[in-house]
Amino acid sequence: MIRPLLLLELRRQRAAVLRMVMLTVVVEAVFFAAGKRSPDNLLASLLGCCIGVVLIIPMGISRDKMEGTLDFICGLPVEARDIAASRFAALAVLTIPWAVAVGALATRVPQSAALSPAGVVVLAWLTMLSLGSIATALFICFDLETLLGAPVVGLIIAVVLIPRIARALLPQVTAELLLRFLSGPSAPLILAAVLLLVAGGVTTAAFALSVRALGSVSR
């Protein structure tokens, strides 16, 4: 049952994806025309566009809530797990092209030229998948008006504080040290294992919260 729901979700988000493709092209063209043609500037603008890609599915959920479409879907003889799985699968599919673009552009940045392009693609995809999973769960569990309160404030505080806490606990870890580690022969396996563990935990928790919230709607 997941496959028809996934295809339906991808078809419904086609217009949003096309808008994000056009926005990405326009932003990159503006940076290029403005003289910001260095690979790091172009990569920074591409990463900014990735935020919009991550929000395609969550904003679609918010729109479905306002239009009553989500209530209609949850009223169908479909398991809440299948509905949530289709949204998370659509998120995973839609973020792949931008992750590939990040990996291709990152190889032109001097600071990351030594990194494996495939590794950068996987890193970008897992990061986008994790952030998208969190956003999807939040938009399923809360209305947009509610999200503008405590949940968003808590998320912003976490984003601001976690790097500072990590820097305070591990002051010896510098950007140069990280780059040397990432350039080492054992880095891909270690990094892949850590990323899979973190992304898997975040996505699993977000999926469980989404299933629970959708189950309450269907009842």
C-alpha positions, 0 to 999 in steps of 0.5 A: 500500500505504500507504493501507491501513496508514495507515487501519489505524494510525489505527483502532488509535490511535482509543482513544488519540486519544479519551483525549487529547481527553478529557485536553485537555478536562479539563485546560482545564476544571481550569485554567478552574475554578481561576481560571487563565482567562487565554489564556496559561494556557490556551495553556500547558496546551494546549501541554502536552497537545500533548506527549501527542499527539506521543507517541501514535504512538511509544508505539504502536510501543513497545506493538507491540514488547512485544506482538510486533505489529511483528515480525508486521507486518514479516514480512508482504509489505510494504516497510519504507518503506511501514510507516514511511510509514504511521506518519509519515502517521498522526502528521501527521494526528493532530497537525492538530486540536491545531495548529488549537486552538493557532492559535485560542487563540494569537490571544487571547494579547496577545503573539501577537495580531498573528500570523497564526492560519494561520501559528501553526497551521502553526508548531505543526503543523510543530513537533509533526511534527518532535518526533513524527518524532524520537520515532517514529524513536527508538522504532523504533530502540530498545527502551523500556528502552534509550531510558531510557539514552543516547538520552534523556539525549542528547536532554535535553542537546540540548534544554537546550543548543541554546537556550543556545548560540543565545542566546549566539551571538545575544545581540541577538535578543530576544523583542521583536525576534522578535515585531516580526519575526513581525509584519512583512509578509515574516515569513510567507514567511521563517518558512515557508521556514525551518520547512519546511527544518528540519522537512523535514530532521528528518522525512526523517532520522527517516524514513530511520532508521526505514526502516533499522530496520524493514528489519532487523526484516523480515530 
